Amino acid sequence: MKEQMNFTIRFVNEADREFWFTLDKHLSDTEFDKKILSRQGYVLLSGEMPIGILRYNLFWDNTPFCNMLYISKVYQRQGFGRAMMKHWENEMKSSGYKYLLVSTQANEKSQYFYRKIGYRDCGELTVPDWQKELFLFKAL
């Protein structure tokens, strides 16, 4: 029988800054501040300890686009990523959105995770000297 996960998901706040940047190497300090103000970032906690993050923005200013989901390595493959995505999907649905987008580099294993939880391929972006980026969507 699968062990019950004990976790909390909440909006990111200033106290999360140090932890956030241990996982997210792509966000600037200024953009982190914007995620706090716009409530477009979440922190996953196991007890009181932060173990994961999710951030998003609005693609075309009208479609939620998850551009970062990361769970600390020791907690990966235990259902926390799925729980984090489900939380975000529910929040977006309750806010009236009908579709969601995610992306991942073609060489990353996360594409299989997204497909497993119901996302479907919808395109790719190829830029010289960058890894190909895959885009996936889900209807709510």
LOVEXSE-434428 format. One record per atom (N, C-alpha, C, O): x, y, z; residue in three letters; atom name. Coordinates in nm, 3 decimals. Layout:
LOVEXSE-434428
       X       Y       Z residu atome
       X       Y       Z    ALA    CA
...
***
This chain:
LOVEXSE-434428
       X       Y       Z residu atome
   0.085  -0.118   0.000    MET     N
   0.000   0.000   0.000    MET    CA
   0.089   0.124   0.000    MET     C
   0.189   0.129   0.072    MET     O
   0.052   0.223  -0.081    LYS     N
   0.131   0.345  -0.093    LYS    CA
   0.118   0.431   0.034    LYS     C
   0.009   0.450   0.087    LYS     O
   0.233   0.480   0.080    GLU     N
   0.235   0.564   0.200    GLU    CA
   0.170   0.699   0.170    GLU     C
   0.189   0.755   0.062    GLU     O
   0.093   0.751   0.266    GLN     N
   0.025   0.879   0.252    GLN    CA
   0.128   0.993   0.255    GLN     C
   0.212   0.999   0.345    GLN     O
   0.120   1.083   0.156    MET     N
   0.211   1.197   0.152    MET    CA
   0.155   1.307   0.241    MET     C
   0.034   1.334   0.241    MET     O
   0.243   1.369   0.317    ASN     N
   0.206   1.481   0.401    ASN    CA
   0.277   1.605   0.346    ASN     C
   0.399   1.617   0.357    ASN     O
   0.199   1.695   0.286    PHE     N
   0.260   1.812   0.223    PHE    CA
   0.164   1.929   0.225    PHE     C
   0.044   1.913   0.247    PHE     O
   0.219   2.047   0.200    THR     N
   0.143   2.171   0.188    THR    CA
   0.192   2.243   0.064    THR     C
   0.312   2.241   0.034    THR     O
   0.102   2.308  -0.007    ILE     N
   0.139   2.392  -0.121    ILE    CA
   0.084   2.531  -0.093    ILE     C
  -0.034   2.546  -0.061    ILE     O
   0.169   2.631  -0.105    ARG     N
   0.126   2.769  -0.081    ARG    CA
   0.195   2.861  -0.181    ARG     C
   0.291   2.823  -0.248    ARG     O
   0.144   2.984  -0.189    PHE     N
   0.207   3.083  -0.276    PHE    CA
   0.347   3.117  -0.225    PHE     C
   0.372   3.117  -0.104    PHE     O
   0.436   3.145  -0.317    VAL     N
   0.573   3.185  -0.282    VAL    CA
   0.569   3.320  -0.210    VAL     C
   0.484   3.404  -0.239    VAL     O
   0.661   3.339  -0.116    ASN     N
   0.674   3.468  -0.047    ASN    CA
   0.822   3.501  -0.028    ASN     C
   0.909   3.421  -0.060    ASN     O
   0.847   3.617   0.024    GLU     N
   0.984   3.667   0.039    GLU    CA
   1.073   3.572   0.119    GLU     C
   1.191   3.558   0.089    GLU     O
   1.018   3.507   0.219    ALA     N
   1.096   3.415   0.302    ALA    CA
   1.147   3.294   0.224    ALA     C
   1.236   3.223   0.271    ALA     O
   1.093   3.270   0.105    ASP     N
   1.133   3.156   0.022    ASP    CA
   1.249   3.186  -0.071    ASP     C
   1.298   3.096  -0.140    ASP     O
   1.294   3.309  -0.075    ARG     N
   1.393   3.354  -0.174    ARG    CA
   1.516   3.262  -0.179    ARG     C
   1.552   3.212  -0.286    ARG     O
   1.580   3.239  -0.067    GLU     N
   1.703   3.159  -0.066    GLU    CA
   1.677   3.017  -0.117    GLU     C
   1.751   2.967  -0.202    GLU     O
   1.571   2.953  -0.066    PHE     N
   1.539   2.819  -0.113    PHE    CA
   1.508   2.819  -0.261    PHE     C
   1.557   2.734  -0.335    PHE     O
   1.425   2.914  -0.306    TRP     N
   1.382   2.918  -0.446    TRP    CA
   1.502   2.913  -0.539    TRP     C
   1.503   2.837  -0.636    TRP     O
   1.602   2.995  -0.511    PHE     N
   1.716   3.004  -0.602    PHE    CA
   1.812   2.886  -0.592    PHE     C
   1.905   2.876  -0.672    PHE     O
   1.792   2.795  -0.496    THR     N
   1.868   2.670  -0.498    THR    CA
   1.815   2.578  -0.607    THR     C
   1.889   2.492  -0.656    THR     O
   1.688   2.594  -0.646    LEU     N
   1.626   2.511  -0.749    LEU    CA
   1.612   2.581  -0.883    LEU     C
   1.622   2.517  -0.987    LEU     O
   1.589   2.709  -0.883    ASP     N
   1.559   2.785  -1.005    ASP    CA
   1.676   2.875  -1.039    ASP     C
   1.696   2.979  -0.976    ASP     O
   1.754   2.834  -1.138    LYS     N
   1.873   2.910  -1.181    LYS    CA
   1.843   3.006  -1.296    LYS     C
   1.934   3.070  -1.348    LYS     O
   1.716   3.016  -1.336    HIS     N
   1.681   3.093  -1.455    HIS    CA
   1.608   3.224  -1.425    HIS     C
   1.597   3.310  -1.512    HIS     O
   1.559   3.240  -1.304    LEU     N
   1.478   3.357  -1.269    LEU    CA
   1.565   3.466  -1.206    LEU     C
   1.650   3.437  -1.122    LEU     O
   1.544   3.589  -1.248    SER     N
   1.617   3.702  -1.187    SER    CA
   1.550   3.742  -1.056    SER     C
   1.435   3.704  -1.030    SER     O
   1.620   3.818  -0.975    ASP     N
   1.562   3.869  -0.851    ASP    CA
   1.438   3.953  -0.878    ASP     C
   1.339   3.944  -0.806    ASP     O
   1.445   4.035  -0.980    THR     N
   1.331   4.121  -1.014    THR    CA
   1.209   4.038  -1.052    THR     C
   1.098   4.067  -1.008    THR     O
   1.230   3.934  -1.132    GLU     N
   1.119   3.848  -1.172    GLU    CA
   1.065   3.767  -1.054    GLU     C
   0.946   3.738  -1.047    GLU     O
   1.154   3.730  -0.961    PHE     N
   1.109   3.661  -0.840    PHE    CA
   1.013   3.752  -0.762    PHE     C
   0.908   3.707  -0.716    PHE     O
   1.049   3.878  -0.748    ASP     N
   0.962   3.973  -0.680    ASP    CA
   0.826   3.983  -0.749    ASP     C
   0.723   3.992  -0.682    ASP     O
   0.826   3.980  -0.882    LYS     N
   0.701   3.986  -0.957    LYS    CA
   0.616   3.861  -0.933    LYS     C
   0.493   3.869  -0.927    LYS     O
   0.681   3.745  -0.920    LYS     N
   0.607   3.620  -0.894    LYS    CA
   0.536   3.629  -0.758    LYS     C
   0.424   3.581  -0.743    LYS     O
   0.600   3.689  -0.660    ILE     N
   0.537   3.708  -0.529    ILE    CA
   0.415   3.797  -0.544    ILE     C
   0.306   3.762  -0.496    ILE     O
   0.432   3.912  -0.609    LEU     N
   0.323   4.009  -0.622    LEU    CA
   0.207   3.955  -0.705    LEU     C
   0.090   3.979  -0.672    LEU     O
   0.237   3.882  -0.812    SER     N
   0.132   3.833  -0.901    SER    CA
   0.075   3.698  -0.856    SER     C
  -0.021   3.647  -0.915    SER     O
   0.136   3.640  -0.753    ARG     N
   0.095   3.508  -0.702    ARG    CA
   0.103   3.403  -0.814    ARG     C
   0.013   3.321  -0.832    ARG     O
   0.214   3.409  -0.887    GLN     N
   0.236   3.315  -0.996    GLN    CA
   0.350   3.218  -0.964    GLN     C
   0.423   3.174  -1.053    GLN     O
   0.363   3.186  -0.838    GLY     N
   0.461   3.088  -0.795    GLY    CA
   0.413   3.016  -0.671    GLY     C
   0.347   3.075  -0.585    GLY     O
   0.446   2.889  -0.661    TYR     N
   0.407   2.806  -0.547    TYR    CA
   0.529   2.738  -0.488    TYR     C
   0.627   2.710  -0.557    TYR     O
   0.521   2.712  -0.358    VAL     N
   0.623   2.635  -0.288    VAL    CA
   0.556   2.514  -0.227    VAL     C
   0.448   2.524  -0.167    VAL     O
   0.619   2.400  -0.243    LEU     N
   0.573   2.273  -0.187    LEU    CA
   0.654   2.246  -0.061    LEU     C
   0.777   2.250  -0.064    LEU     O
   0.584   2.218   0.049    LEU     N
   0.650   2.190   0.176    LEU    CA
   0.616   2.051   0.226    LEU     C
   0.502   2.006   0.217    LEU     O
   0.716   1.984   0.278    SER     N
   0.697   1.859   0.350    SER    CA
   0.718   1.895   0.496    SER     C
   0.831   1.921   0.538    SER     O
   0.611   1.896   0.573    GLY     N
   0.620   1.953   0.708    GLY    CA
   0.647   2.101   0.694    GLY     C
   0.570   2.173   0.629    GLY     O
   0.755   2.149   0.755    GLU     N
   0.794   2.290   0.743    GLU    CA
   0.904   2.311   0.639    GLU     C
   0.943   2.425   0.612    GLU     O
   0.953   2.202   0.582    MET     N
   1.067   2.211   0.491    MET    CA
   1.023   2.226   0.346    MET     C
   0.947   2.144   0.295    MET     O
   1.071   2.332   0.277    PRO     N
   1.040   2.347   0.136    PRO    CA
   1.113   2.242   0.054    PRO     C
   1.232   2.218   0.075    PRO     O
   1.040   2.178  -0.041    ILE     N
   1.102   2.073  -0.121    ILE    CA
   1.075   2.089  -0.270    ILE     C
   1.130   2.013  -0.350    ILE     O
   0.993   2.186  -0.310    GLY     N
   0.965   2.202  -0.451    GLY    CA
   0.907   2.337  -0.485    GLY     C
   0.861   2.410  -0.397    GLY     O
   0.910   2.369  -0.614    ILE     N
   0.859   2.498  -0.662    ILE    CA
   0.785   2.478  -0.794    ILE     C
   0.811   2.384  -0.868    ILE     O
   0.694   2.568  -0.821    LEU     N
   0.627   2.577  -0.950    LEU    CA
   0.606   2.724  -0.978    LEU     C
   0.560   2.799  -0.891    LEU     O
   0.639   2.766  -1.100    ARG     N
   0.609   2.904  -1.141    ARG    CA
   0.547   2.901  -1.278    ARG     C
   0.571   2.811  -1.359    ARG     O
   0.465   3.003  -1.304    TYR     N
   0.397   3.012  -1.432    TYR    CA
   0.378   3.157  -1.471    TYR     C
   0.401   3.248  -1.391    TYR     O
   0.337   3.177  -1.594    ASN     N
   0.295   3.308  -1.642    ASN    CA
   0.177   3.286  -1.736    ASN     C
   0.128   3.173  -1.748    ASN     O
   0.132   3.390  -1.799    LEU     N
   0.021   3.378  -1.894    LEU    CA
   0.073   3.395  -2.036    LEU     C
   0.115   3.503  -2.075    LEU     O
   0.071   3.286  -2.111    PHE     N
   0.109   3.288  -2.251    PHE    CA
   0.000   3.363  -2.327    PHE     C
  -0.118   3.339  -2.304    PHE     O
   0.039   3.452  -2.415    TRP     N
  -0.055   3.538  -2.488    TRP    CA
  -0.143   3.619  -2.392    TRP     C
  -0.250   3.666  -2.431    TRP     O
  -0.098   3.634  -2.269    ASP     N
  -0.172   3.707  -2.165    ASP    CA
  -0.307   3.645  -2.132    ASP     C
  -0.391   3.710  -2.070    ASP     O
  -0.331   3.518  -2.174    ASN     N
  -0.461   3.458  -2.144    ASN    CA
  -0.458   3.306  -2.120    ASN     C
  -0.563   3.247  -2.093    ASN     O
  -0.341   3.243  -2.129    THR     N
  -0.332   3.098  -2.112    THR    CA
  -0.222   3.065  -2.012    THR     C
  -0.106   3.094  -2.038    THR     O
  -0.256   3.006  -1.898    PRO     N
  -0.154   2.970  -1.800    PRO    CA
  -0.048   2.876  -1.860    PRO     C
  -0.081   2.775  -1.923    PRO     O
   0.077   2.911  -1.838    PHE     N
   0.191   2.839  -1.894    PHE    CA
   0.291   2.810  -1.781    PHE     C
   0.359   2.900  -1.733    PHE     O
   0.298   2.685  -1.740    CYS     N
   0.393   2.645  -1.636    CYS    CA
   0.532   2.641  -1.698    CYS     C
   0.560   2.558  -1.785    CYS     O
   0.619   2.729  -1.653    ASN     N
   0.753   2.732  -1.709    ASN    CA
   0.860   2.682  -1.614    ASN     C
   0.978   2.685  -1.648    ASN     O
   0.820   2.636  -1.495    MET     N
   0.918   2.574  -1.405    MET    CA
   0.843   2.490  -1.302    MET     C
   0.759   2.540  -1.228    MET     O
   0.876   2.364  -1.299    LEU     N
   0.835   2.272  -1.193    LEU    CA
   0.960   2.199  -1.152    LEU     C
   1.024   2.134  -1.235    LEU     O
   0.995   2.208  -1.026    TYR     N
   1.114   2.137  -0.981    TYR    CA
   1.094   2.091  -0.837    TYR     C
   1.057   2.168  -0.749    TYR     O
   1.119   1.963  -0.817    ILE     N
   1.114   1.903  -0.684    ILE    CA
   1.257   1.865  -0.647    ILE     C
   1.329   1.810  -0.729    ILE     O
   1.298   1.894  -0.524    SER     N
   1.433   1.859  -0.479    SER    CA
   1.460   1.712  -0.509    SER     C
   1.373   1.627  -0.493    SER     O
   1.581   1.683  -0.552    LYS     N
   1.616   1.549  -0.602    LYS    CA
   1.575   1.436  -0.509    LYS     C
   1.522   1.335  -0.556    LYS     O
   1.598   1.450  -0.381    VAL     N
   1.568   1.341  -0.287    VAL    CA
   1.418   1.311  -0.279    VAL     C
   1.379   1.203  -0.235    VAL     O
   1.334   1.405  -0.322    TYR     N
   1.188   1.388  -0.316    TYR    CA
   1.125   1.356  -0.451    TYR     C
   1.003   1.342  -0.461    TYR     O
   1.207   1.346  -0.554    GLN     N
   1.153   1.317  -0.687    GLN    CA
   1.103   1.173  -0.695    GLN     C
   1.147   1.085  -0.621    GLN     O
   1.008   1.152  -0.787    ARG     N
   0.951   1.021  -0.816    ARG    CA
   0.874   0.962  -0.697    ARG     C
   0.869   0.841  -0.678    ARG     O
   0.814   1.052  -0.617    GLN     N
   0.734   1.010  -0.502    GLN    CA
   0.592   1.067  -0.509    GLN     C
   0.516   1.054  -0.413    GLN     O
   0.556   1.128  -0.620    GLY     N
   0.421   1.181  -0.637    GLY    CA
   0.407   1.329  -0.606    GLY     C
   0.298   1.385  -0.622    GLY     O
   0.515   1.394  -0.563    PHE     N
   0.506   1.536  -0.528    PHE    CA
   0.487   1.625  -0.652    PHE     C
   0.413   1.723  -0.646    PHE     O
   0.554   1.592  -0.761    GLY     N
   0.536   1.669  -0.884    GLY    CA
   0.394   1.659  -0.935    GLY     C
   0.335   1.759  -0.978    GLY     O
   0.339   1.541  -0.931    ARG     N
   0.200   1.520  -0.973    ARG    CA
   0.106   1.601  -0.883    ARG     C
   0.013   1.665  -0.932    ARG     O
   0.131   1.599  -0.753    ALA     N
   0.046   1.675  -0.659    ALA    CA
   0.057   1.825  -0.684    ALA     C
  -0.042   1.897  -0.677    ALA     O
   0.177   1.871  -0.714    MET     N
   0.199   2.014  -0.740    MET    CA
   0.125   2.054  -0.868    MET     C
   0.060   2.159  -0.871    MET     O
   0.134   1.974  -0.971    MET     N
   0.064   2.005  -1.096    MET    CA
  -0.087   2.001  -1.076    MET     C
  -0.158   2.087  -1.128    MET     O
  -0.137   1.905  -1.004    LYS     N
  -0.281   1.894  -0.979    LYS    CA
  -0.331   2.019  -0.904    LYS     C
  -0.437   2.073  -0.937    LYS     O
  -0.254   2.063  -0.806    HIS     N
  -0.290   2.185  -0.732    HIS    CA
  -0.298   2.304  -0.828    HIS     C
  -0.395   2.379  -0.825    HIS     O
  -0.196   2.320  -0.911    TRP     N
  -0.193   2.432  -1.006    TRP    CA
  -0.310   2.421  -1.105    TRP     C
  -0.377   2.520  -1.133    TRP     O
  -0.333   2.302  -1.157    GLU     N
  -0.444   2.282  -1.252    GLU    CA
  -0.577   2.319  -1.188    GLU     C
  -0.659   2.385  -1.251    GLU     O
  -0.599   2.278  -1.065    ASN     N
  -0.723   2.311  -0.994    ASN    CA
  -0.737   2.462  -0.973    ASN     C
  -0.845   2.518  -0.990    ASN     O
  -0.627   2.527  -0.936    GLU     N
  -0.629   2.673  -0.918    GLU    CA
  -0.664   2.743  -1.050    GLU     C
  -0.745   2.836  -1.052    GLU     O
  -0.605   2.697  -1.158    MET     N
  -0.630   2.759  -1.288    MET    CA
  -0.774   2.735  -1.334    MET     C
  -0.838   2.824  -1.388    MET     O
  -0.823   2.615  -1.311    LYS     N
  -0.961   2.583  -1.348    LYS    CA
  -1.059   2.670  -1.268    LYS     C
  -1.155   2.723  -1.323    LYS     O
  -1.034   2.684  -1.138    SER     N
  -1.124   2.765  -1.055    SER    CA
  -1.115   2.913  -1.090    SER     C
  -1.205   2.991  -1.057    SER     O
  -1.007   2.953  -1.157    SER     N
  -0.994   3.092  -1.204    SER    CA
  -1.056   3.112  -1.341    SER     C
  -1.053   3.222  -1.395    SER     O
  -1.113   3.005  -1.398    GLY     N
  -1.186   3.017  -1.524    GLY    CA
  -1.109   2.983  -1.650    GLY     C
  -1.161   2.999  -1.760    GLY     O
  -0.985   2.937  -1.635    TYR     N
  -0.908   2.902  -1.754    TYR    CA
  -0.952   2.767  -1.809    TYR     C
  -0.994   2.679  -1.734    TYR     O
  -0.943   2.752  -1.941    LYS     N
  -0.988   2.630  -2.009    LYS    CA
  -0.872   2.542  -2.056    LYS     C
  -0.890   2.421  -2.074    LYS     O
  -0.755   2.602  -2.077    TYR     N
  -0.639   2.529  -2.128    TYR    CA
  -0.514   2.566  -2.050    TYR     C
  -0.504   2.675  -1.994    TYR     O
  -0.418   2.473  -2.048    LEU     N
  -0.289   2.496  -1.983    LEU    CA
  -0.179   2.457  -2.079    LEU     C
  -0.197   2.371  -2.165    LEU     O
  -0.064   2.521  -2.065    LEU     N
   0.054   2.489  -2.143    LEU    CA
   0.171   2.460  -2.050    LEU     C
   0.181   2.517  -1.941    LEU     O
   0.259   2.373  -2.095    VAL     N
   0.388   2.348  -2.030    VAL    CA
   0.491   2.332  -2.140    VAL     C
   0.457   2.310  -2.256    VAL     O
   0.618   2.343  -2.104    SER     N
   0.723   2.313  -2.201    SER    CA
   0.839   2.247  -2.129    SER     C
   0.855   2.258  -2.008    SER     O
   0.918   2.177  -2.208    THR     N
   1.035   2.108  -2.156    THR    CA
   1.134   2.090  -2.270    THR     C
   1.094   2.079  -2.386    THR     O
   1.260   2.087  -2.238    GLN     N
   1.358   2.061  -2.343    GLN    CA
   1.344   1.918  -2.391    GLN     C
   1.311   1.828  -2.314    GLN     O
   1.369   1.898  -2.519    ALA     N
   1.352   1.766  -2.580    ALA    CA
   1.441   1.660  -2.516    ALA     C
   1.409   1.541  -2.523    ALA     O
   1.551   1.700  -2.456    ASN     N
   1.642   1.603  -2.395    ASN    CA
   1.611   1.577  -2.246    ASN     C
   1.686   1.507  -2.179    ASN     O
   1.503   1.634  -2.196    GLU     N
   1.466   1.616  -2.054    GLU    CA
   1.359   1.508  -2.041    GLU     C
   1.271   1.495  -2.127    GLU     O
   1.366   1.433  -1.933    LYS     N
   1.270   1.325  -1.908    LYS    CA
   1.133   1.376  -1.866    LYS     C
   1.036   1.300  -1.867    LYS     O
   1.123   1.503  -1.830    SER     N
   0.995   1.556  -1.782    SER    CA
   0.885   1.549  -1.888    SER     C
   0.767   1.550  -1.853    SER     O
   0.921   1.542  -2.015    GLN     N
   0.819   1.531  -2.120    GLN    CA
   0.732   1.407  -2.097    GLN     C
   0.612   1.410  -2.124    GLN     O
   0.792   1.298  -2.048    TYR     N
   0.717   1.174  -2.023    TYR    CA
   0.624   1.191  -1.904    TYR     C
   0.513   1.138  -1.903    TYR     O
   0.670   1.265  -1.804    PHE     N
   0.587   1.295  -1.687    PHE    CA
   0.462   1.373  -1.731    PHE     C
   0.350   1.337  -1.694    PHE     O
   0.482   1.478  -1.809    TYR     N
   0.368   1.560  -1.852    TYR    CA
   0.269   1.480  -1.935    TYR     C
   0.148   1.495  -1.919    TYR     O
   0.319   1.397  -2.022    ARG     N
   0.228   1.314  -2.103    ARG    CA
   0.151   1.217  -2.013    ARG     C
   0.032   1.192  -2.034    ARG     O
   0.218   1.163  -1.913    LYS     N
   0.154   1.067  -1.823    LYS    CA
   0.039   1.131  -1.745    LYS     C
  -0.057   1.062  -1.709    LYS     O
   0.048   1.262  -1.717    ILE     N
  -0.058   1.328  -1.641    ILE    CA
  -0.156   1.402  -1.732    ILE     C
  -0.231   1.489  -1.686    ILE     O
  -0.156   1.366  -1.861    GLY     N
  -0.262   1.415  -1.948    GLY    CA
  -0.229   1.526  -2.045    GLY     C
  -0.318   1.573  -2.115    GLY     O
  -0.105   1.569  -2.051    TYR     N
  -0.067   1.674  -2.146    TYR    CA
  -0.035   1.611  -2.281    TYR     C
   0.016   1.499  -2.289    TYR     O
  -0.068   1.684  -2.387    ARG     N
  -0.046   1.635  -2.523    ARG    CA
   0.047   1.729  -2.598    ARG     C
   0.042   1.851  -2.579    ARG     O
   0.130   1.674  -2.680    ASP     N
   0.223   1.754  -2.760    ASP    CA
   0.146   1.850  -2.849    ASP     C
   0.042   1.815  -2.905    ASP     O
   0.197   1.973  -2.861    CYS     N
   0.130   2.070  -2.948    CYS    CA
   0.229   2.153  -3.029    CYS     C
   0.187   2.242  -3.104    CYS     O
   0.359   2.125  -3.017    GLY     N
   0.455   2.198  -3.099    GLY    CA
   0.593   2.199  -3.038    GLY     C
   0.616   2.143  -2.930    GLY     O
   0.683   2.262  -3.108    GLU     N
   0.821   2.272  -3.061    GLU    CA
   0.882   2.402  -3.111    GLU     C
   0.834   2.462  -3.207    GLU     O
   0.986   2.442  -3.045    LEU     N
   1.060   2.563  -3.081    LEU    CA
   1.206   2.524  -3.098    LEU     C
   1.266   2.464  -3.009    LEU     O
   1.261   2.558  -3.213    THR     N
   1.401   2.530  -3.241    THR    CA
   1.472   2.661  -3.265    THR     C
   1.438   2.736  -3.357    THR     O
   1.571   2.689  -3.182    VAL     N
   1.652   2.810  -3.193    VAL    CA
   1.797   2.765  -3.206    VAL     C
   1.841   2.678  -3.131    VAL     O
   1.873   2.823  -3.300    PRO     N
   2.014   2.783  -3.314    PRO    CA
   2.089   2.791  -3.180    PRO     C
   2.074   2.887  -3.105    PRO     O
   2.169   2.690  -3.153    ASP     N
   2.253   2.681  -3.034    ASP    CA
   2.176   2.658  -2.904    ASP     C
   2.233   2.668  -2.796    ASP     O
   2.047   2.629  -2.912    TRP     N
   1.966   2.595  -2.795    TRP    CA
   1.914   2.453  -2.814    TRP     C
   1.904   2.404  -2.927    TRP     O
   1.883   2.390  -2.706    GLN     N
   1.817   2.261  -2.710    GLN    CA
   1.673   2.282  -2.758    GLN     C
   1.611   2.382  -2.722    GLN     O
   1.619   2.191  -2.836    LYS     N
   1.481   2.202  -2.883    LYS    CA
   1.386   2.203  -2.763    LYS     C
   1.403   2.125  -2.669    LYS     O
   1.287   2.291  -2.767    GLU     N
   1.186   2.302  -2.661    GLU    CA
   1.055   2.243  -2.710    GLU     C
   1.005   2.282  -2.815    GLU     O
   0.999   2.149  -2.633    LEU     N
   0.871   2.087  -2.665    LEU    CA
   0.760   2.157  -2.588    LEU     C
   0.778   2.191  -2.471    LEU     O
   0.646   2.180  -2.653    PHE     N
   0.531   2.241  -2.589    PHE    CA
   0.419   2.138  -2.582    PHE     C
   0.394   2.064  -2.677    PHE     O
   0.351   2.136  -2.467    LEU     N
   0.242   2.043  -2.446    LEU    CA
   0.124   2.121  -2.386    LEU     C
   0.144   2.221  -2.317    LEU     O
   0.001   2.074  -2.411    PHE     N
  -0.117   2.141  -2.359    PHE    CA
  -0.211   2.041  -2.294    PHE     C
  -0.201   1.920  -2.316    PHE     O
  -0.301   2.095  -2.213    LYS     N
  -0.405   2.014  -2.149    LYS    CA
  -0.532   2.097  -2.143    LYS     C
  -0.530   2.213  -2.102    LYS     O
  -0.642   2.037  -2.184    ALA     N
  -0.772   2.102  -2.169    ALA    CA
  -0.825   2.067  -2.029    ALA     C
  -0.815   1.953  -1.984    ALA     O
  -0.880   2.167  -1.963    LEU     N
  -0.934   2.145  -1.829    LEU    CA
  -1.081   2.109  -1.833    LEU     C
  -1.143   2.086  -1.729    LEU     O
***
